[in-house]
Amino acid sequence: MPFKCNEPAVPTIQAEDDTVRITRWDFAPGAATGWHTHGWPYFVVLLTDGTMRVERDGEISEVKLKAGDSYRRPAGIEHDVLNASDQPLAFVEIEIKRPHALL
């Protein structure tokens, strides 16, 4: 079940080609992405400090992150992400469509 939120997170595609898609995500407090699955492996770089609540595989976890923190995930994980902070949260997501083309 998706997180209950008053407004969705806002994605802005900054660049996209055959190799990568770079998206900035902006979350008001309590905003969520909604359930989704990435078709490609991806990296996330935080632009702000904040607390992310993530639901996947029926479990909810919360993680506090600082601006500049990053993480990566493989393709194929269904999840929902919510800003559990009392201030706006933003990050850049880099999806790698063709990993071998970057070598």
N, C-alpha and C positions, 0 to 999 in steps of 0.2 A: 504494500500500500504506500503511495507517495506521502511525503511529509505534508502536513497541512500548512499552507502559507497564504498570505494575503496577495502576494505578487510573485511572479516568476523571476528568476535570475535573468539577466540580459546578456546574450552573447553578441559579440561584434567580431565578425571575421576580419582580421587585419591583413592576411595574405593567404593565398591558396594557389597551388599549382598541382602538377601530377605527383609531386614528391611529398609535400607537407601541407597541412592546414594549420594556421596560427589564429587562435581565437582568444579574445579578451572576454572574461566573464566578470560582470558586475552584479553584486548581490546587496540589496538593501537588508537591514536586519530582518531575519526570519524568511528571506526569499530562498527558493529552492530551484534546482534545475529540472526536477521531475525525473521519473525513471528513464534511463537510457543505457545503451550499450555502445561502446566504442568499437568500430570495425578495424582500428589500427592501434598499435602500441602508442603511448603518449607520455608526455612530460608536462608537469605543472610547475610554474614559478609564481610564488605569491608576490603581489604588489603591495599588500597591506598586512598588518598584523590581524589576527582574528582566530575564531574558533569555528571549525567545520564539523558538522555532524553528518556522518555518512551511513547510509543503510545499504547493506548488501548481504545476500545469503541469509536473510531473515534476522540479521544482527545489526544493531546500531552502535557505532563508535563515535567518540568525540576526540578531536585532536586540536591542540593549540599550535598555531603556526605564526612565524614572524615574517615580515617583508623580507624577501630574498631567499627564504626557504624553498626547496624544490623536492619533488618526488616523481616517480615514474610508475606506470602500470602497464600490464600487457593488454592486448585486445581481448574483447569478449566478456568482460565482467559487467553484469547488469547492476546498476546502482543509482542512488539518488543522493544529492549533496545539498545541504541546507546551511545557511549562515546562522550559526548559533551565537553570534556576537551581538552586542548592542550598538555596533557601528557598522558602516558599510565594509564589505569585503570584496577584494578584486584579485584575480589571478590571470595569468596567460597560460593557455593550454596549447601545446604543440603536438599535433598528431602526425605520426610518421607513416605516410601511405606506402612508400617504397624504400624500405631501409637500405637496401643494397645500392640504390641510386645515390646515396649520400657518401658512399665510400670513394 
